[in-house]
Amino acid sequence: MIRRMLLLIVLSAITLIIVIWSLFFSPVKAGGEGIDIYIGRGAIYEDVKDSLRVKGILVNETAFDLLAKRKRYISNIKPGRYVITDDMSNNDIVNLLKSGNQSPVMITFNNIRTLADLSQRLGAQIAGDSAEIHRALIDESLYKSEGFSKETIIAAFIPDTYEVYWTIRPAELIERMIKEFRAFWNDGRMKKADDMGLSPVEVSILASIVDDEVLKEDEKSRIAGVYMNRLKRNMPLQACPTIKFALNDFTIRRVLQEHLKVNSPYNTYTHTGLPPGPVRSASKSGIDAVLNAEHHNYLYFVARHDFSGYHHFSTNLRDHINYANKYHLELDRLEIY
């Protein structure tokens, strides 16, 4: 009888241990590659549980609550992006969330024309919303000491993919991007810019125009050479991308005479020199094309009338007008106005 009771006690203890292990230490099912959990700033414990529940990770809330309370996580919520993997148990998840050891995210941006565009793109990838990011981007006190202005800060955001924490503050992100900008501008690039008489930001301004003008990568350095020739002669750049930027209308397919009347420092038909800032975030290839601008005598270029994406280049106005007339006639024929 006593032996039977002892056996029952042992079996009960083993069963209890199995149940406890299952509740607290049994691995969750996270789908192999893991499940991302995002905990925003100001989140409370119930928000955390909602996030886990939606992703199917919160299998036993009672066990999770017991662990969270015992480990004092309930009042110690830390925002961030956390990756839950298959080998993690409730205990591991609570430990991870409490530690604040979040996993970074990869942010990507390209084809950005304005700070509003940049704010929206970043707002979809980090914790800060687009309005918060935009306020930081136009706050010159955050970057004026680094030599940037509201017009030029977009130059620091060189299109690429960057690893950051999801909870990075907008001001921290700006600081990070300025560091990336400085790193990109190595000694070799700095020397080329100095030899051209341009600052890194000025190179980025010109590169942004080249990027917007050119469809074919192999023409970038040639067109950069045209603009450099114009700058040296104090001729207006007459760059259509600056007109679209001045009008804040990037749907324009054909820049007309009425567009050229816009009263703006970005109107490179009425102002000589570079505009106040980039007309888009300049690409690395665009920047390097400017730094390696072709040395030639061309002062004009116009798109070829076959719409191949290439251009005709001219050293004199007469030839340029002939090429331009052919292009405009084809635009008229296709009713592109």
N, C-alpha and C positions, 0 to 999 in steps of 0.2 A: 504493500500500500504506500509506504513512504517512498519507495523507489519510483512508483508510478507518479506520485506527486512531484518528486524532484524532476522527473523527466518532463512533466507538463510545464513546470516552471522554466526549465531550460529551453524547451520549445517556444514558450511564450516570449522569453527574453530574446531568442534568436529572431522570432517573427517581428518583435518590436524593433530590433536593430535593423532588420531589413526594411521595415516601413520607414523608419527615420532616415536611413541611408537613401531610400528611394525619394523621399520628400525633399531632402536637403542636398544630397550629393549625386543624384542620378543625372547624367548628362541630358541637356535639352536637344531637340531636333532643330538645327538651324540651316538645313538645306545644303550642307556641304561647304559652300563658299562663305557662309556666315550671313548674319542679318544685321543691318544697320539700324541703330536706335539713336534718334536725335532728341536731346533734352535741352530745351531752350532756356534762356536766361529767365529767372523768376519762376521757373517751374516748381510745383509742389509735388509731394510724394504721390498723390493721386494721378497727377499728370504722367509721372514715370510709369505707374502701373498701367495706365491707359495705353501708353506707347508699347509696352511689353505685351499687353493683352491683344492689341490689334495685330501684332506680328506673330501671334500664336506662341509666344515664349512663356507667358505667365500661366503655367499648367496648374499649379496649386497655390492659390493666393494666400491661404492660411500659413503654409510653410514659408512663403516668401515674406509675409508680414512678420512672422516670428523672427526670422533672420534679420530683416531690416531693422526691427526694433532692438534686438539684442546687440547689433553692431552699430546702433545709433545712426543709421543712414537716413531715417525718416526726416530728421531735422538737419541733414547735412547734404542736401541735393547739390550736385555739381553739374553744370551744363556741359554739353559737348556731344560729339559723335562717338558712339561706342559700337564696336563690332562684337556680336555674340556668335560664338562658334559652337560646333557640335560637341566639343569636349568639355563644355562649361556646364556646371550645375547651378542651382539656385544660389548656393553659397559663393561660387565663383562670380556669378553675375553681380551679387550684392557687393562683393569685394571690389570688383572692377568699377562699378558705378560710384562707390564711395571714394575710391582712390583718385578719381578725376583723370585717370590715365587714358585720355581719349585718343582715338585714331585720327590722323590727318585726312584731309580731303584734297583732291586735285581740282584746282580751279583753272578754267580755260576761257580765254576771250580772244576774239579776232574780229576784223571788220567792224570796229567800233568807230563811230563818227563823232559822237558828242558825249559829254559827261553824263547826260541823262541816259543815253544808251548804255554806257559803262555801268552806271548805277543799277540799272535793271538787270544787266547780265550778271553782275556780281551778287545782287540781291537774291538771285535764284540759286546761288551756290554756297553762300555762307549764312550765318545766323542773322546778321543785320539786314533789315529790309532796305529796299531801294531808296526810300526817302531819307533814312538815316545815313546811308552811304553818300547820297548826293549832297547832303548838308556838309559832310566832311570834305568832299571833293571841292566844294566852292569856298571852303574856309581857309583863306590864304595863310592864316596864322599857323597852320599845321605844316606848311612847307616853304614859306617865304624865305626863311633862313637858308634853305637848300638851293635857292636860286630859281624857284618855280613860281608861277603865277596861276590864276584861274584859267588863263588862256593856254598855258603851256604844261600844266600838270599831267595832262593826258599823255604827254611824251614819255613819262616815267612808266606808263603801262604798256610795255612792249609786248605785243601778242605772243603768247606761248602758254605752256601749262606749268602751273606752280603748285607746290605742296604747302598747304597752310592748315591751321586748325580751324574747324568750322566756326568756333566762337571768336575768331580774331576780330578785334574792334576795327572799325573803319580807319581810325587814325593809325592804328598799328599796321594795317594793310598798306596804307600810303607810305609809311616809313619803310616797310618791307620792299615795296616796289621801287622806291628811290634807291635802295641798296642794290636791287637787281639791275637797275639802270646804270649805276656806277660800275658794277661788276662787268656789265656788257661793254662799257666803254673802257676797254683795256688800253694799254700804252700804244699799241699799234693803231687802233682807231683814233685815239686822241691825237696822235702825230699827224695822221691824214687830215683830220679836221683842222688842226692848227695850220697846216700847209695851205689849206683852202681858205683860211681866214674866217672860218665858221666855228661856232660853239657847238657842243653836242646837241643842245636844244634846237639851234638853227638848222643843223643837219636833219633833225627829226621833222622839223617843219617842212623843209624841202622834200624830204622822203615821203611825207604824207601826201603831198601833191603828186609826186611821181607814182606812188601806189595807186592813186585814184585815176590817174590818166592812162595807165598802162595795163593792157591785158596780157601781153607777152613778156615773160620775165627777161628774155634776151634783149629787149629794147630799153629796159630800165636805165642802164648806165648811159645810153646814148641820149635819152630824153633828159636825164639829169645834166648831161653836158650842155644841152641847149639852154636849160635854165641857168646854169653857171655862166654861160656866155652872156646871157641877158643881164644877170646881176653885175657882172664886171663892167658892162657898158651902161649901167644905170637905166636899162630899158625896163618897162613894165613886164612882169612875167606873163601876163595875159593867160592865166591858168583857169580854165572852166571850173575845176573842182572848188576853187575858192568862191566862185559866184554862187554855186549851189549851197555852200556852207553859209555864206552871207545871208542868203534867202531862207536858210533852214528848210530847203526843199530838195530832197535827194531823189525825187521822182522825175526831175527834169531830164528829158532825153536829148534835148537840143537847146543849147544856150542861145537865146535870141538877143537882139539889140535892146529890147525893153528890159531884159534881165541885167544888162551891163550898166544900167543906170542906178542900181542899188547903192545907197549911201552907206558904205561900210568900210572900215579899215581892211577888211578881207577882200575888197574888190581890187584885184591885182590888174585890172584894166585901167583904173584911175589912180592907183598908188604904185609907186616903184618900191623895190626891195621886197623882203619877205613879209607875209601877213603876220599878225600878232602871235599866232599859235598854229599848231597843226590842225589840218582840216579832217583828220582822222588819226587813230593810233597807228603810227608808222611801223611797218613790218621790219624785221631784221634784214630781209633781202632788199627792201627799199632803202634802208639806212646804208647798207654796204654798197648799193648801187650809186648813191650820192658820193660816198667816200671814194669810190672807184669810177667816178664820172669820166666818160670818154673825152679825150681832147680832140676837138674838131672845130670847124668854122660854122656849123649850122646855127642859125638863129630862129628858125621857124620849123614847125612840124604840123601836120594835119593827118587825120585818119584816112586811110586808103578807101577809095570809093567801092572797093570789092568787099568791104566789111570783114576782112580777114583778121582784123585785130591789130594789124601792123600800120605803120605810119609812113608818109612821105616826108623827107627832110629837105630843107632848102637853106641856102646861104644868102638868098636875096628875096626881096618881097615879091618881085614879079613871078618867079617860079612858084612861090608859096600861094599866091592868089590863083594861079592856074590850077594847082592841085586842090585848093580849097573849093573852087567853083565846081570841079568835078564831084567832089564829095557832097556839096550842098545840093547839086542837081539830083543826085541819087537819093538824098534824103527827101527832096520834094517828090520824086517819083514814087517813093514808098509812103508818102504822106506822113512823114515823121516830123512833127512840128513842136 
